[in-house]
Amino acid sequence: MIVILTGAGLSAESGLGTFSDSGGLWSRFDLNEVATPQGFARDPAQVHDFYNLRRDTCRKASPNAAHRALARLKQALGDDLILVTQNVDDLLERAGAQQVIHMHGSLMGALCNKCDSRWPAPHRMRPDDLCPDCGARATRPDVVWFGEMPRAMEPVTHAIARADLFVAIGTSGTVYPAAGFVDLALEAGAKTLELNLEPSQTHDRFYRSLSGLATQTVPAFVEGLLTSRDHRI
Ligand code: APR
């Protein structure tokens, strides 16, 4: 079993911004204002604007060679590979990957804050939008904000406990629980590999930490894995 965790660095070369890097989204936007339930309660229009803009950017972006390589790996390994992403974009799916676990939700979805219904996000989400199921004026982006519970943590931790190999790609290792997955993998006796532009905050926990652009390191990693077929890193 292989578990791959991806972060914003995977989509950086598709033109989607990362978060904690210098010049990243959190240096230009106050995350307390645009990525918390409290910020949404204070100013829903501002939060919708932030996600409408990101959704727009995402729709115009295309999957890159790293997304395509991971999709190819998923197609080859099926249930032996669990793909977990912190990204709210749909670039892995558009590259052909199926069953991607979006632990921080999806930019392309709308969620009713009252009845938990979900539906595809409209082009522009507005505070006045009504839930198609219960009619409440409680529409929000279907993303996980700071202070909320990430999705699917039970199947993910279960998969890591059975993993032979855990790979983190394009993530800074600063946001939990994802930043702690490498420790769970080590406890499970898995090998651990990091592919990132630069060593992450948790790089010392990885058996190997390779620096480079995702569009170069990920296709090379996938090629090597599919050629050796024994999960050796
Ligand atoms: N290839 C590989 N790695 C890259 C590339 C690239 N082309 N560009 C940037 N990176 C690396 C950066 O060096 C950085 O370590 O990707 C990482 C991105 O880190 P963050 O911006 O912190 O993104 P991520 O780790 O996904 O953040 C996790 O935190 O802010 C929240 O909800 C947000 O899902 C996000 C979560």
Residues whose N, C-alpha, C, O or C-beta is under 5 A from the ligand:
A	BS01	APR	G7 A8 G9 A12 E13 T18 F19 S20 D21 Q86 N87 H104 G170 T171 S172 G173 V175 L195 N196 L197 E198 G212 L213 A214
